[in-house]
Amino acid sequence: MSEFDAVRNTLAAQQKRVDRTLEDLCGPCPSGVPDRLWQSMRHSLLAGGKRLRPVLCMAGSELAGSTPERGLPMGIAFEMVHTASLIHDDLPCMDNDVLRRGLPTNHVLFGESLALLAGDALLAWAFSYPSSLLAQAGVPAERILRAMEIFAQAVGPWGICGGQVLDSDPLSLREGDDFLWDIARGKTATLIQGALLSGAILGGAGPEIEERTAEYGLHLGMAFQIVDDILDATAPVEELGKTPGKDATQGKRTFVTHFGLDQARSFAQRESDAARRALEGIPRGEWLRSLASYLVHRCS
């Protein structure tokens, strides 16, 4: 079995674990929740996807010497927030897209108002869902609080909300190469880094593991965004699960449109290499190191 086969097999197994958890969570409409809102939330949350953020949260817990189950509730919260951000990104006031994960986008099926509220509801649920489960599992309160603080920072003005402003608000645009890196850091890398780091904290990581997990997560997240830009320009709709070439059509500044395809690939490899170096010599870190290589392999 090759290194990448092992990565794909582990990803597939953990994705199934996440999907089963989400399916159990999104059963019949709970009492007191409007049925249409629940259906809108379920549509996007159960639409599939790579489930990378919850998988990374579980991997962070394992890296710290605990079990993947310890990081799963927090991972589900990250998936809820990620899904909420996708619902909002697809709205006509943002990217105005009609396809996500191979299915009609939320607002196409349920209307703009309900899609907006479904995203808000998932965001709020993400803050309430993990806390009680982690406490019931015996996770020390100080670890839960630290993980939730990292989670909130990754979601708020320093994280995906700030990154989306840089990506979409004409009056926030800046000249210079650094601007692309600031967008990628806020829009994508902070959530990926936060998933890994919060999982490690919940798993009981010491200071060195925390620091090196944070470094790995930042570089992995940057590589992920660069690869996403490359695939948007090169991959067919069947692989993307969303409308290809959308960035160029909308005139967005991406690593491909700004630097060119070859330089973007070089940047992706550089960030992958930096992620791998961050976990050199760390016990239980080999799968995450291989994941960083596999990520860039997808766009080579």
C-alpha positions in Angstrom: 0.0 0.0 0.0 1.4 3.4 -1.0 1.6 6.4 1.4 -1.3 8.1 -0.4 -3.4 5.0 -0.3 -3.0 5.0 3.5 -4.0 8.6 3.7 -7.1 8.1 1.5 -8.1 5.0 3.5 -7.8 6.8 6.9 -9.7 9.8 5.5 -12.5 7.6 4.2 -12.9 5.8 7.5 -12.9 9.0 9.5 -15.3 10.7 7.1 -17.7 7.8 7.5 -17.5 8.2 11.3 -18.3 11.9 11.0 -21.1 11.2 8.5 -22.7 8.6 10.9 -22.6 11.1 13.7 -24.2 13.8 11.6 -26.9 11.5 10.4 -27.8 10.5 13.9 -27.8 14.2 14.9 -30.0 15.2 12.0 -32.9 12.8 12.4 -36.6 13.9 12.8 -37.2 17.6 13.3 -36.8 18.4 17.0 -39.8 19.8 19.0 -39.9 23.6 18.8 -37.8 23.9 15.6 -39.7 25.0 12.4 -39.7 22.0 10.0 -38.6 24.1 7.0 -35.6 25.5 8.9 -34.6 22.0 10.0 -34.9 20.7 6.4 -32.7 23.6 5.2 -30.1 22.9 7.9 -30.1 19.2 7.1 -29.8 19.7 3.4 -26.4 21.4 3.7 -25.1 19.6 6.7 -25.7 16.1 5.2 -24.7 17.0 1.7 -21.3 15.3 2.0 -17.9 16.8 1.5 -14.4 15.9 2.7 -15.2 16.5 6.4 -11.6 17.6 6.7 -12.1 19.8 9.7 -13.7 17.2 12.0 -11.2 14.7 10.8 -8.4 17.1 11.7 -9.9 17.7 15.1 -9.9 14.0 15.8 -6.3 13.8 14.5 -5.3 16.6 16.8 -6.6 14.6 19.8 -4.7 11.5 18.7 -1.6 13.5 18.2 -1.8 14.5 21.9 -2.1 10.9 22.9 -5.8 10.7 23.4 -8.5 9.0 21.3 -10.2 10.4 18.2 -13.5 10.3 20.0 -12.3 12.9 22.4 -12.1 15.4 19.5 -15.2 14.4 17.7 -17.8 16.7 19.3 -15.6 19.7 18.7 -15.0 18.5 15.2 -18.7 18.4 14.5 -18.9 22.0 15.7 -16.3 22.9 13.2 -18.2 21.1 10.4 -21.4 23.0 11.4 -19.6 26.4 11.1 -17.9 25.4 7.9 -21.3 24.4 6.5 -22.8 27.6 7.6 -20.1 29.6 5.9 -20.7 27.7 2.7 -24.4 28.5 2.8 -23.7 32.1 3.2 -20.9 32.1 0.6 -23.3 30.7 -2.0 -25.9 33.5 -1.5 -26.5 36.0 -4.3 -25.0 38.7 -2.2 -21.8 36.8 -2.0 -20.7 34.3 -4.7 -24.2 33.7 -6.1 -23.5 30.0 -6.8 -26.1 27.3 -7.7 -24.1 24.2 -7.0 -22.4 22.9 -3.8 -21.1 19.4 -3.1 -22.8 18.3 -6.3 -26.3 19.4 -5.1 -28.3 22.6 -5.6 -27.2 25.3 -3.1 -29.3 26.0 -0.1 -30.9 29.2 -1.3 -31.8 27.6 -4.7 -34.0 25.1 -2.8 -35.2 27.0 0.2 -34.9 30.7 -0.8 -32.5 33.3 0.4 -34.1 34.2 3.7 -34.3 30.6 4.9 -30.8 29.9 3.7 -29.5 32.8 5.7 -31.3 31.7 8.8 -30.2 28.1 8.4 -26.6 29.3 8.3 -27.2 31.4 11.4 -28.8 28.4 13.2 -25.9 26.1 12.4 -23.5 28.7 13.7 -25.3 29.0 17.0 -25.7 25.3 17.3 -22.0 24.8 16.8 -21.3 26.8 20.0 -23.8 24.9 22.1 -23.4 21.3 20.8 -19.9 20.3 22.0 -19.8 21.9 25.5 -22.1 19.5 27.3 -20.8 16.4 25.5 -17.2 17.2 26.4 -18.1 17.9 30.0 -20.1 14.6 30.2 -17.0 12.8 28.8 -14.9 14.1 31.7 -12.8 16.6 29.7 -11.4 19.2 32.2 -13.3 22.5 32.1 -10.2 24.5 31.4 -9.5 22.5 28.3 -13.0 22.9 27.0 -12.8 26.7 27.6 -9.5 27.0 25.7 -10.8 24.9 22.8 -14.0 27.0 22.6 -11.9 30.2 22.7 -9.8 29.0 19.7 -13.0 28.0 18.0 -14.6 31.4 18.5 -11.5 33.2 17.2 -11.4 31.0 14.1 -15.0 31.9 13.4 -15.1 35.7 14.2 -13.5 38.9 12.9 -10.0 37.4 13.1 -11.0 34.3 11.3 -13.5 33.3 8.5 -15.7 36.4 8.9 -12.7 38.7 8.5 -11.3 36.6 5.7 -14.5 36.7 3.8 -14.6 40.5 4.1 -11.2 40.7 2.5 -12.3 38.3 -0.2 -15.6 40.0 -1.1 -15.7 43.7 0.0 -14.4 46.0 -2.8 -13.5 48.7 -0.3 -11.3 46.3 1.7 -9.1 45.4 -1.3 -5.4 46.1 -1.0 -2.6 46.0 -3.5 0.4 43.8 -3.0 1.2 40.1 -2.9 0.7 39.9 0.9 -3.1 40.6 0.5 -3.6 37.1 -1.0 -2.0 35.5 1.9 -4.1 37.5 4.4 -7.3 36.4 2.6 -6.2 32.7 2.7 -5.2 32.9 6.3 -8.5 34.4 7.4 -10.9 32.6 5.1 -9.4 29.1 5.3 -6.3 28.5 7.3 -7.6 29.7 10.7 -10.5 27.2 10.7 -8.2 24.3 9.7 -5.6 25.4 12.3 -8.3 25.8 14.9 -9.7 22.4 14.3 -6.3 20.7 14.8 -5.3 22.8 17.8 -8.6 22.5 19.7 -8.5 18.7 19.2 -4.9 18.6 20.5 -5.9 20.7 23.6 -8.9 18.5 24.3 -6.6 15.5 24.0 -4.3 17.0 26.7 -1.4 18.2 24.5 1.6 19.8 26.2 3.1 23.2 25.2 5.4 21.7 22.5 2.7 19.7 20.8 0.4 22.7 20.9 3.0 25.0 19.3 3.9 22.6 16.6 0.3 21.6 15.9 -0.6 25.3 15.5 2.3 25.7 13.0 1.4 22.6 11.1 -2.3 23.7 10.9 -1.5 27.1 9.6 0.7 25.8 6.8 -1.7 23.0 6.0 -4.6 25.6 5.8 -2.6 27.8 3.5 -1.8 24.9 1.2 -5.4 23.9 1.2 -6.6 27.3 0.0 -3.9 27.5 -2.7 -4.8 24.0 -3.9 -8.5 25.0 -3.9 -7.7 28.0 -6.1 -5.7 25.7 -8.5 -8.5 23.1 -8.7 -11.1 25.9 -9.3 -9.1 26.8 -12.4 -8.3 23.3 -13.6 -10.7 20.6 -12.3 -14.0 19.5 -13.9 -17.3 20.0 -12.1 -17.5 16.3 -11.3 -14.4 16.5 -9.2 -15.2 19.9 -7.6 -18.8 19.4 -6.8 -19.3 23.1 -7.4 -19.2 25.4 -10.4 -15.6 25.5 -11.8 -13.9 28.6 -12.9 -16.2 30.8 -10.7 -13.3 32.8 -9.3 -12.0 33.9 -12.7 -15.6 34.7 -13.9 -16.2 36.9 -10.9 -12.8 38.6 -11.3 -11.6 37.4 -7.9 -8.0 37.7 -7.0 -6.7 34.2 -6.3 -3.3 32.6 -6.2 -3.8 31.4 -9.8 -5.2 34.7 -11.2 -2.5 36.8 -9.3 0.6 34.6 -9.5 -0.1 32.2 -12.3 -0.6 28.4 -12.2 3.0 27.4 -11.9 3.8 29.8 -9.1 0.6 28.8 -7.3 1.7 25.1 -7.5 5.1 26.1 -6.1 3.5 28.0 -3.2 1.3 25.0 -2.4 4.4 22.7 -2.3 6.2 25.2 -0.1 3.4 25.3 2.4 3.1 21.5 2.4 6.8 21.1 3.1 6.6 23.6 5.9 3.6 21.7 7.4 5.6 18.4 7.2 8.6 20.0 8.9 6.4 21.2 11.8 5.7 17.7 12.9 9.1 16.1 12.3 10.0 13.8 15.2 6.5 14.0 16.8 5.2 10.6 17.8 1.9 9.8 16.1 2.4 12.6 13.6 3.3 10.6 10.5 -0.3 10.4 9.1 -0.7 14.2 9.3 2.7 14.6 7.5 1.5 12.3 4.8 -1.8 14.3 4.5 0.2 17.5 3.8 1.9 15.7 0.9 -1.3 14.2 -0.4 -3.1 17.5 -0.4 -0.6 19.0 -3.0 -0.5 15.7 -4.9 -4.2 16.4 -5.8 -3.3 19.4 -8.0 0.0 18.3 -9.4 
